[in-house]
Amino acid sequence: MLLRIGLLLACLLSLALCAEDFYKLLGLNKDASEREIKKAYRTLSKKYHPDKNPNDKSAHDKFVAVAEAYECLADEEQRRIYDQYGHEGIEQHKRGGGRPQHHDPFDLFSRFFGGSGHFGHGGGERRGPNMEVRVAVPLRDFYNGRDTEFTVEKQAICSECEGTGSADGQVDTCDVCGGRGMRIQRQQLAPGLFQQVQTTCDACGGKGKKVKHACPVCHGSRVVREPETHELHVERGMPRGVRITYENEADESPDWVAGDLIVHLVETDPQLGTEEHEKTDGTFFRRRGKDLFWREVLSLREAWMGDWKRNITHLDGHVVQLSRKRGEVVQPNTVESIEGQGMPIWHQQLPEGVDEAYGALHVEYVVVLPDQMEKSMEKDFWSIWDKWRRKKGVDLLKDSGRPTLHDEL
């Protein structure tokens, strides 16, 4: 007898170990609220939906498992049994004639997201409109790439009533239009002349259904406005304005399959970083396609005499050095191009067989003249300059080929 009991306990233990914990599967703690359970299901069911993961058996299995976990934890009685006895307790509850579950995970999915429980762009089902938003990221993220998040407000099927609009789940066919959502009205145009006009049923608002007790969250409208957060993967070298499509993530409704959310990736206006790691010269770069542009300011002495070095901290933290030897002159507005120091070229725009390439960095030199000179310095400069000009200087007026000035009288 003891041996049988031991074998039975071992079997139960093995079953419990083989099945993944429902809370762990949904990424929840055991004290998760009903709202948190529904939110976890909404997120994971879209992530693992077979239509978004074709030919991926593991994703299909996850989709089914997530549906099973939700249906167990969303039911108060089954959750209590699961918390106390685990998977084996749920199995015994089913065999004992407990409350039946929805065995089709696609049916459960359709209750949350509308349609037939499938994503897709083909015909046969009404499809909702696409939704377009702009998401701004700094130039530093375009250069280095980054995984981040963004939040949009959208229309979502009410998770409280699962899109029925009813507080108790009871939905009745409209007794005025017979569920058609439209009414035929007869209007008299003249004596003996009548016209039939089709109008939206005012009793059910064209839905064909009526509820006695409206959902306290959506007030019978079946949908709510709520924020939704998405992951955003910014790839290195992505062009500004690139479109990133999130399939079936637009406004939801029980009456249609959600359209696509289209993100336009734009660049934020440059601003000085407030954090220590953000205080780099990268704030002052400008981008044009695959090239970067930088403006470097030189004093008159540096532009004229040379003998200087400057370090530019690039967008990824490496240093680019600018310099001139003594005696090397830099003319105002000179542009120096440094190959390989521009933007990384997006992998979709690289030539075949090339794994990595960069544009150029164009440095424009701006020369700042002093506002004024001390009289002694001006006298010394003029003397040296005039002596040098008389010896080796060029008469700019004569060299230009212009006519010399003369009096007309």
Number of C-alpha atoms within 10 A of each C-alpha: 6 7 8 9 10 11 12 12 12 12 13 15 13 11 14 16 11 9 12 13 15 23 19 11 16 22 15 14 12 11 8 12 13 16 12 15 20 19 13 18 23 18 14 17 25 18 15 20 23 22 16 17 13 11 10 13 11 12 19 19 13 18 22 19 19 23 23 19 20 23 21 20 23 16 13 12 13 20 19 15 18 20 15 11 14 19 23 17 18 20 13 13 17 14 9 9 8 13 10 8 12 11 12 12 18 20 16 21 22 19 19 25 29 23 22 16 19 18 22 15 14 8 7 6 15 15 21 17 16 17 18 15 12 13 17 16 17 15 24 19 19 23 21 16 16 15 10 12 11 11 11 13 12 18 16 23 26 27 22 19 23 23 26 27 29 25 20 13 16 13 16 13 16 20 13 16 20 13 17 17 20 20 18 12 10 11 11 10 9 8 6 6 8 11 10 11 10 10 12 16 20 13 17 20 13 17 18 20 21 21 19 14 15 21 22 12 17 21 16 20 15 22 25 18 14 12 11 14 11 13 10 15 12 18 16 18 24 23 20 17 14 12 15 15 15 15 17 24 21 23 23 26 22 21 15 18 27 27 22 20 21 20 19 16 21 18 18 11 10 14 10 12 13 8 7 7 8 14 12 16 17 22 19 15 18 16 16 12 14 19 21 19 17 19 15 14 15 18 13 16 15 22 23 17 16 18 15 15 11 12 12 16 16 19 22 12 13 10 13 13 10 14 13 16 12 12 12 15 15 19 12 16 14 12 18 14 16 16 12 13 18 26 26 22 22 18 16 9 12 14 11 8 6 9 9 11 18 17 18 18 24 19 19 17 19 19 20 14 11 9 5 7 10 7 9 9 10 11 12 11 13 12 12 10 13 12 12 11 12 10 9 8 11 10 10 9 10 10 8 8 8 9 8 7 6 6 4 4 3
